[in-house]
Amino acid sequence: MTIPSPWPHLLTSNRVPQDSETHAIRQAVVEADRKIAELAKISGPLPAIEKEPYNKQISDFIDFVDTHRGVVSPVRVLPPELLTEIFIHIVPPT
């Protein structure tokens, strides 16, 4: 089960999230991190065969966290012109 994003429009674009979206996304990431810790604690003492469902849920939450942290990443708010200048200086001349 993949965790659906409440902000799918931000996952498929480079659009900068609005302040309210940024706050909500950060809260969702905190909640997902809590859920990961909770599931890890519950599954910790279980035998490996019984951990499988928990591991799948943990993996889904980790994917959610990684994806949504990228949406609120500071680099996302940099103007494209600035990023272009940076990459122009990084790429070796041909």
N, C-alpha and C positions, 0 to 999 in steps of 0.2 A: 504494500500500500504506500504509494507516494503521497506526501503531504501536499495538498493543493495550496497555492499561494493566493492570498487575498489581493495581491498586486501583480497579476500576470502581465499587465501592460508595461511594467517596469523591468521585467525579466527579459523581454525580447527587444528592448530598445536601449538607447543611451540617454534617455530623458532623465533629467535630474528630478528626484522626487520632491514634492512640496514639503514644507516644514512639518505639516501634520502627518504626512505619509512617512517621513523620516522617523518621527517619534514613534509612530505605530509599528514600523518595521523593527526598530531597535527593541521595543517592548516584546515583540513576537520572538525575536532572537533570544532575548533573556529567558522568556518562558520555555523556548525549545531547549536551551542549555540546561534549564532546571529539569526538564523532562528527561533529558539524556542522563543526567546525574542520578535521577530517581530510578530510571530503568536499570542503570548499571549497578546501583546498590541492591535492587531487588534480585537481579540475575547473578550477582557475584557469587553467592554460595551454592548455586545450583549446578548439577552435573551438566556437562557440555551439551548433551542431547536436549536438555530442557531449556538451554539458553538460546537456542535458535530463534524462536519467535521474538525474544527480547532483542537479540542482535539485529534482526531485520528492522525492528522499530527504531532502534538506536541509529542504525545506518540511515534510515529515512529522515530522522531529525537532524543528523549531521549534514546531510545533503541540503536540507531546508536552511540550516544556519549558514553554511558556506555560500549558498546562492544569494541569500538575503543580505549577508554582510557585504557582498560585492555591490549590491544596489545602493547601499549607503556609504560606500567607500569614498574617501576624500578626493581621489583622482577623478571621480565622476563629475565633480563640479568644476574641474579645470576647463577653461575654454579650449575648443578644438585648435584654435590658432596657436596657443601656447604649446599644446602637445605636438603639433606639427613642427614647431621650431625645435623642440627638444629632439624629436626623431630625426630631423634633418642633420643635426650635429652628431648624432650617434652613428648613423649609417655612413660607412666609408665611401669616399668618392669613387665613381666608376671610371 
